[in-house]
């Protein structure tokens, strides 16, 4: 059951969010730093756990870089959360909703 939910999260993210981010050039806000500190992990430890460099984790936390779908999935799974619980899509949803209503008008 969990793998089916994970699959649909990936599909949703790829179809709706990643494409909107690419068009808008937005950077996602994340809870990575908050979650990392809650679990008493260093940036290096989290980076090793998800297979990236410490600099990548730093860039995500400082919102200078948006995670790929695979990296977002790995980070979310590491913390036992959904992608939506780690990455804040509220601004993306506003942009996406705005584009739909403008196109429909």
Secondary structure, 3 states (H helix, E strand, C coil): CHHHHHHHHHHHHHHHHHHHHHHHCCCCEECHHHHHHHCCCCHHHHHHHHCCCHHHHHHHHCCCCCCCHHHHHHHHHHHCCCHHHHEECHHHHHHHHHHHHHHHC
